[in-house]
Amino acid sequence: DSDLSMRTLSTPSPALIFPPNSPGFQNGRGSSTSSSSVTGETVAMVHSPPPTRLTHPLIRLASKHQKEQANIDRLPDHSMIQIFSFLPTNQLCRCARVCRRWYNLAWDPRLWRTIRLTGETINVDRALKVLTRRLCQDTPNVCLMLETVIVSGCRRLTDRGLYTIAQCCPELRRLEVSGCYNISNEAVFDVVSLCPNLEHLDVSGCSKVTCISLTREASIKLSPLHGKQISIRYLDMTDCFVLEDEGLHTIAAHCTQLTHLYLRRCVRITDEGLRYLMIYCTSIKELSVSDCRFVSDFGMREIAKLESRLRYLSIAHCGRITDVGIRYIAKYCSKLRYLNARGCEGITDHGVEYLAKNCTKLKSIDIGKCPLVSDTGLEFLALNCFNLKRLSLKSCESITGQGLQIVAANCFDLQMLNVQDCDVSVDALRFVKRHCKRCIIEHTNPAFF
């Protein structure tokens, strides 16, 4: 630790972030495809400061006239930083190697609003410690400019790394740790408690995370007027398969400002959990409960309480949902724009009819693998949802070319049509192509090209 402290007081070693053989550190310089701006993203890479004086013999032979041409050195620091803000990350890193002044400017906190680390072999915990120390030099122990941390897919991230973020980044607004399955509830609680401005949290694939809540210490300190609320608006808990109704109840009670919630493959969630959710989170616009096999029509009745606020709903592969649940959604959620009901085999033409007549502003609908939906259901969609842009009918056994022609003749703005594994003729596909010029057709008919 003492060696690390001494190293970070001047410059951390690149090897602390990227191993010498990793793709992110080759020939002494970093590589990335992201860009850097004052409000943009910068990959968390650390370089050694260049020497004050260049000693290469060819450089020493440079004429006085050539040196006088470097007028860029006359620009003030704030102008240089503004120029650097438009550079992509790899160019910014190269600029940091030009001279000591450029090195210091390239590490200006305004250019490091975002840290992005990727790779399974990176020692993320130590990398975050090194970076936050480096970025805290002007504001000891606090990274006031850091707003976004993205370490998705870094399997070596542990609670220690999240503790570093929680303690040093009070202005954090966005945190993505998807696929980091070594983090636990305690570390997440610390982040949401110590980062009051956090609005976007992605913990998808973090199987140990079963809840989102404030720490006990934070709850005690908060006044009753504050309501002990968390400011998160976007929460992705996809593949957090240990999440249960009680955990969802706690999340709803603490995160009442939620507008986007994704619970894909949270297989233990039931209708009771959705009931808790609708009691507290009345502002949800986008909701996904795909592959939650215990969600049924009763859950749809609860979701329908969102009424016109709901714009996006995914209930794919929820086998207990039938026309009854679709009728609840269609009756109360008239401003629905997107519906994914793939694999809901209980949905029939009657459900599609009720949906089409009440949710006329639908732009995207997926009713693939719904064997009871036929050309009759497509006709209701075509005659009521003129703004339809995306339609997926994959593996719909009852769909024929006649239904597709009705859709094409009425929905001119159709941009995507999926009829894979459907029994439709080449003539029907060509009819769609003639009437919907911008439509991309996904099909399995080798005669159509």
C-alpha positions in Angstrom: 0.0 0.0 0.0 2.8 2.4 0.8 4.4 1.7 -2.6 1.0 2.3 -4.3 0.6 5.6 -2.4 4.0 6.8 -3.6 3.2 5.8 -7.1 -0.1 7.5 -7.3 1.3 10.8 -5.9 3.1 11.1 -9.2 1.7 8.8 -11.7 0.2 5.3 -11.5 1.6 2.6 -13.6 -0.4 1.5 -16.7 0.1 -2.1 -15.6 -2.1 -1.5 -12.6 -5.0 -1.1 -15.0 -4.2 -3.3 -17.9 -1.9 -6.3 -17.9 1.0 -6.0 -20.3 -0.4 -8.7 -22.6 -4.0 -7.4 -22.6 -5.7 -5.8 -25.6 -6.2 -2.6 -23.7 -2.4 -2.0 -23.3 -0.2 -2.6 -26.2 3.2 -1.0 -27.0 2.8 1.4 -24.1 -0.4 3.0 -25.2 -4.1 2.4 -24.6 -6.7 1.6 -27.3 -10.4 2.2 -27.2 -13.3 3.0 -29.5 -15.1 5.4 -27.1 -14.7 9.1 -27.3 -13.8 11.8 -24.8 -15.5 15.1 -24.3 -16.4 17.4 -21.4 -19.6 15.5 -21.1 -18.5 12.4 -22.8 -16.7 9.2 -21.9 -13.1 8.5 -21.2 -11.6 5.0 -20.8 -9.8 4.7 -17.5 -6.2 4.4 -18.6 -3.1 5.7 -16.9 0.1 6.7 -18.6 3.5 7.5 -17.3 4.4 11.2 -17.7 6.7 11.9 -20.6 10.2 13.3 -19.8 10.5 17.0 -19.6 13.1 17.1 -22.4 13.1 14.9 -25.5 16.5 13.3 -26.1 16.1 11.6 -29.4 19.0 12.7 -31.7 16.7 13.5 -34.6 14.6 15.7 -32.4 17.7 17.6 -31.1 18.5 18.5 -34.7 15.2 20.4 -35.1 15.8 23.9 -36.3 14.9 27.0 -34.4 12.4 27.9 -37.1 10.6 24.5 -36.6 10.3 25.2 -32.9 8.8 28.6 -33.4 6.0 26.9 -35.5 4.6 25.2 -32.4 2.1 28.1 -31.7 -0.3 25.7 -30.0 1.9 25.9 -26.9 0.9 29.6 -26.7 -2.7 28.7 -26.1 -3.9 29.0 -22.5 -4.8 25.9 -20.5 -8.6 26.4 -20.8 -8.4 26.5 -24.6 -6.2 23.3 -24.7 -8.7 21.5 -22.5 -11.5 22.5 -24.8 -9.6 21.1 -27.7 -8.9 17.9 -25.8 -12.6 17.5 -25.0 -13.3 16.8 -28.7 -10.6 14.1 -29.0 -11.4 10.4 -28.9 -9.9 8.5 -26.0 -6.9 7.0 -27.9 -5.9 10.4 -29.2 -6.3 11.9 -25.7 -4.0 9.2 -24.3 -1.4 10.0 -27.0 -1.6 13.7 -26.2 -0.8 12.8 -22.6 2.6 11.4 -23.9 3.7 14.6 -25.7 5.0 16.6 -22.9 4.5 17.2 -19.2 2.1 20.1 -19.7 -0.1 18.1 -22.0 0.0 15.2 -19.6 -1.3 17.4 -16.8 -4.0 18.9 -19.0 -5.1 15.4 -20.3 -5.7 14.4 -16.7 -8.0 17.4 -16.1 -11.1 16.1 -14.2 -13.4 17.7 -16.7 -12.2 15.2 -19.2 -12.9 12.3 -16.9 -16.6 12.4 -16.2 -16.8 8.8 -17.1 -14.7 5.7 -16.3 -15.2 2.7 -18.5 -13.4 -0.6 -17.9 -13.9 -3.8 -19.7 -12.3 -7.2 -19.7 -12.3 -10.3 -17.5 -8.6 -10.2 -16.5 -8.4 -6.6 -15.3 -7.9 -6.1 -11.6 -10.8 -3.7 -11.4 -10.7 -3.1 -7.7 -7.2 -1.9 -7.8 -7.8 0.0 -11.0 -10.7 2.0 -9.4 -8.5 2.7 -6.4 -5.7 4.0 -8.5 -7.9 6.1 -10.7 -9.9 7.6 -7.9 -6.7 8.6 -6.1 -5.4 10.2 -9.3 -8.6 12.1 -9.9 -8.8 13.2 -6.2 -5.5 15.1 -6.2 -7.2 18.5 -6.5 -10.1 17.6 -4.3 -8.7 15.2 -1.6 -10.7 12.0 -1.2 -13.6 13.2 -3.5 -14.1 12.9 -7.2 -16.5 15.7 -7.8 -16.4 15.5 -11.6 -16.9 11.7 -11.9 -20.5 11.0 -12.9 -20.5 7.6 -14.7 -18.7 4.4 -13.9 -19.1 1.5 -16.4 -17.4 -1.8 -15.5 -19.7 -4.2 -17.2 -18.3 -7.7 -17.7 -15.5 -7.3 -15.2 -15.8 -10.5 -13.3 -12.9 -9.5 -10.9 -14.9 -6.6 -9.5 -15.8 -7.2 -5.9 -17.4 -5.3 -3.1 -14.1 -3.6 -2.4 -14.3 -1.8 -5.8 -17.8 -0.7 -5.1 -16.8 0.6 -1.7 -14.2 2.7 -3.4 -16.8 4.2 -5.8 -19.2 4.8 -2.9 -16.6 6.6 -0.8 -15.0 8.7 -3.5 -17.8 9.5 -6.0 -20.6 11.5 -4.3 -21.7 13.0 -7.6 -22.1 9.6 -9.3 -25.2 9.5 -11.5 -24.8 6.3 -13.5 -23.3 2.9 -12.4 -23.2 -0.2 -14.7 -21.8 -3.4 -13.2 -23.7 -5.9 -15.3 -22.2 -9.4 -15.3 -20.1 -8.7 -12.1 -21.4 -11.6 -10.1 -19.0 -11.2 -7.2 -20.7 -8.1 -5.8 -23.3 -8.3 -3.0 -26.2 -6.4 -1.5 -24.0 -4.6 1.1 -21.8 -2.9 -1.5 -24.8 -1.9 -3.6 -26.4 -0.5 -0.5 -23.3 1.6 0.2 -23.3 3.1 -3.3 -27.0 4.1 -3.3 -26.6 5.5 0.2 -23.5 7.5 -0.3 -24.3 8.7 -3.9 -27.6 10.6 -3.5 -27.7 11.6 -7.1 -27.5 8.1 -8.6 -30.3 7.8 -11.2 -29.1 4.9 -13.4 -28.2 1.5 -11.9 -27.5 -1.7 -13.9 -26.9 -4.8 -11.8 -28.1 -7.3 -14.4 -26.4 -10.7 -14.0 -25.3 -9.9 -10.5 -26.8 -13.1 -9.0 -26.0 -12.1 -5.4 -28.0 -8.9 -5.5 -31.4 -9.6 -4.1 -32.5 -6.1 -3.1 -31.8 -2.3 -3.5 -32.0 -0.4 -0.2 -30.3 2.2 1.9 -27.9 1.1 4.6 -29.1 1.2 8.2 -26.8 4.1 9.0 -28.1 6.1 6.1 -31.7 5.4 7.1 -31.1 6.6 10.6 -29.5 9.9 9.4 -32.2 10.8 7.0 -34.9 13.0 8.2 -38.6 12.0 8.1 -39.2 14.7 5.5 -36.7 13.1 3.1 -38.8 9.9 3.2 -35.7 7.6 3.1 -36.0 7.5 -0.7 -33.4 6.6 -3.4 -33.3 8.8 -6.5 -32.9 5.9 -8.9 -35.1 6.2 -12.0 -33.5 3.4 -14.2 -33.0 0.0 -12.7 -32.0 -3.1 -14.6 -32.0 -6.3 -12.5 -32.1 -8.8 -15.4 -30.9 -12.3 -14.4 -31.0 -11.4 -10.7 -32.8 -14.8 -10.3 -32.6 -14.8 -6.5 -34.8 -11.7 -6.3 -38.1 -12.5 -4.6 -41.4 -10.6 -3.9 -40.1 -9.4 -0.6 -37.0 -7.9 -2.2 -39.1 -6.3 -4.9 -41.3 -4.8 -2.1 -38.2 -3.2 -0.5 -37.1 -1.9 -3.8 -40.5 -0.3 -4.6 -40.6 1.3 -1.1 -37.2 2.9 -1.5 -37.1 3.7 -5.2 -40.5 5.4 -5.7 -39.1 7.5 -8.6 -38.6 4.5 -10.9 -39.5 5.1 -14.5 -37.6 2.2 -16.1 -37.6 -1.2 -14.5 -36.3 -4.5 -16.1 -36.8 -7.8 -14.3 -36.1 -10.2 -17.1 -35.7 -13.8 -15.9 -36.3 -12.9 -12.3 -38.0 -16.2 -12.1 -39.2 -16.0 -8.4 -41.3 -12.8 -9.0 -45.0 -13.4 -8.7 -48.2 -11.3 -9.0 -47.8 -10.4 -5.4 -44.5 -8.7 -6.1 -46.1 -6.6 -8.9 -48.8 -5.6 -6.5 -46.2 -4.1 -4.1 -44.5 -2.4 -7.1 -47.7 -0.6 -8.2 -48.4 0.6 -4.7 -45.2 2.7 -4.6 -43.9 3.2 -8.1 -46.7 4.9 -10.0 -44.4 6.6 -12.6 -43.1 3.6 -14.4 -43.0 4.0 -18.2 -41.1 0.9 -19.2 -41.5 -2.5 -17.5 -40.1 -5.9 -18.4 -41.1 -9.1 -16.7 -40.1 -11.4 -19.5 -39.6 -15.1 -18.5 -41.2 -14.5 -15.1 -43.2 -17.7 -15.3 -45.3 -17.0 -12.2 -46.7 -13.7 -13.5 -50.3 -14.2 -14.7 -53.4 -12.2 -15.6 -53.7 -11.0 -12.0 -50.3 -9.4 -12.5 -51.5 -7.7 -15.6 -54.4 -6.3 -13.7 -51.8 -4.7 -11.3 -49.7 -3.4 -14.1 -52.7 -1.8 -15.7 -52.9 0.6 -12.8 -50.1 2.5 -14.4 -52.7 3.6 -17.0 -51.5 6.0 -19.6 -48.1 6.3 -18.1 -47.0 2.9 -19.4 -45.4 3.0 -22.8 -43.3 -0.2 -22.9 -44.2 -3.6 -21.7 -42.5 -6.9 -22.1 -44.2 -10.1 -21.0 -42.4 -12.5 -23.3 -42.7 -16.2 -22.3 -45.1 -15.5 -19.5 -47.2 -18.6 -20.2 -49.9 -17.8 -17.6 -51.0 -14.6 -19.4 -54.0 -14.9 -21.6 -56.5 -12.6 -23.4 -57.8 -11.6 -20.0 -54.5 -10.0 -19.0 -54.2 -8.3 -22.4 -57.7 -6.9 -22.0 -56.6 -5.2 -18.7 -53.6 -3.6 -20.4 -55.6 -2.5 -23.5 -58.4 -1.0 -21.4 -56.3 1.2 -19.2 -52.9 1.7 -20.9 -54.1 3.4 -24.0 -50.8 5.1 -24.8 -48.8 1.8 -25.0 -46.2 2.0 -27.7 -44.4 -1.3 -27.4 -45.6 -4.7 -26.4 -43.5 -7.9 -26.4 -45.8 -10.9 -25.9 -43.7 -13.5 -27.6 -44.4 -17.0 -26.4 -47.6 -16.1 -24.6 -49.5 -19.0 -26.1 -52.8 -18.1 -24.3 -53.2 -15.0 -26.4 -55.7 -15.3 -29.3 -57.2 -13.1 -32.0 -59.7 -11.8 -29.4 -56.9 -10.4 -27.3 -55.2 -8.8 -30.3 -58.5 -7.3 -31.4 -59.1 -5.6 -28.0 -55.5 -4.4 -28.0 -55.6 -3.0 -31.5 -58.9 -1.1 -30.9 -57.8 0.5 -27.6 -54.0 1.0 -28.1 -54.1 2.6 -31.6 -50.7 4.3 -31.1 -48.8 1.0 -31.0 -45.5 1.2 -32.9 -44.0 -2.2 -32.1 -45.6 -5.6 -31.2 -44.1 -9.0 -31.0 -46.7 -11.9 -30.9 -44.3 -14.5 -32.2 -44.9 -18.1 -31.1 -48.6 -17.4 -30.4 -50.2 -20.2 -32.3 -53.7 -19.0 -31.7 -53.2 -15.6 -33.5 -54.2 -15.8 -37.1 -54.9 -13.5 -40.1 -58.0 -12.2 -38.3 -55.8 -10.8 -35.5 -53.5 -9.2 -38.1 -56.5 -7.6 -39.8 -57.5 -5.9 -36.6 -53.9 -4.6 -36.2 -53.8 -3.3 -39.7 -57.1 -1.5 -39.6 -56.4 0.3 -36.3 -52.7 0.7 -35.7 -51.6 2.7 -38.8 -48.4 3.8 -37.1 -47.1 0.3 -36.7 -43.3 0.1 -37.5 -42.2 -3.2 -36.1 -44.1 -6.5 -36.3 -42.8 -9.9 -35.3 -44.8 -13.0 -36.1 -42.0 -15.6 -35.8 -43.3 -19.1 -35.6 -47.0 -18.1 -35.8 -48.4 -21.3 -37.3 -51.8 -19.7 -38.3 -50.5 -16.7 -40.2 -50.7 -16.8 -44.0 -49.8 -14.5 -46.9 -53.3 -13.0 -46.8 -52.8 -11.5 -43.4 -49.5 -10.0 -44.4 -51.0 -8.3 -47.4 -53.6 -6.7 -45.3 -50.9 -5.3 -43.0 -48.8 -4.1 -45.9 -51.8 -2.4 -47.5 -52.5 -0.3 -44.4 -49.3 0.1 -42.5 -47.0 2.0 -45.0 -44.5 3.0 -42.3 -43.6 -0.6 -41.5 -39.9 -0.9 -41.0 -39.3 -4.4 -39.7 -41.3 -7.6 -40.3 -40.3 -11.0 -38.9 -42.1 -14.0 -40.5 -39.4 -16.6 -39.8 -40.9 -20.1 -39.7 -44.2 -18.9 -41.0 -46.0 -20.5 -43.9 -46.2 -17.5 -46.3 -45.7 -17.4 -50.0 -43.1 -15.5 -52.0 -45.9 -13.4 -53.6 -47.0 -12.2 -50.2 -43.5 -11.2 -49.3 -43.1 -9.4 -52.6 -46.4 -7.6 -52.0 -45.1 -6.4 -48.6 -41.9 -5.2 -50.2 -43.8 -3.2 -52.8 -46.0 -1.4 -50.4 -43.6 -0.9 -47.5 -40.5 0.4 -49.2 -38.4 0.8 -46.0 -39.4 -2.6 -44.5 -36.7 -5.1 -43.7 -38.2 -8.6 -43.9 -36.8 -11.5 -41.8 -37.9 -14.7 -43.3 -36.9 -18.3 -43.9 -38.2 -18.7 -47.5 -35.2 -19.4 -49.7 -37.2 -18.5 -52.9 -37.5 -14.8 -51.7 -34.5 -12.6 -52.0 
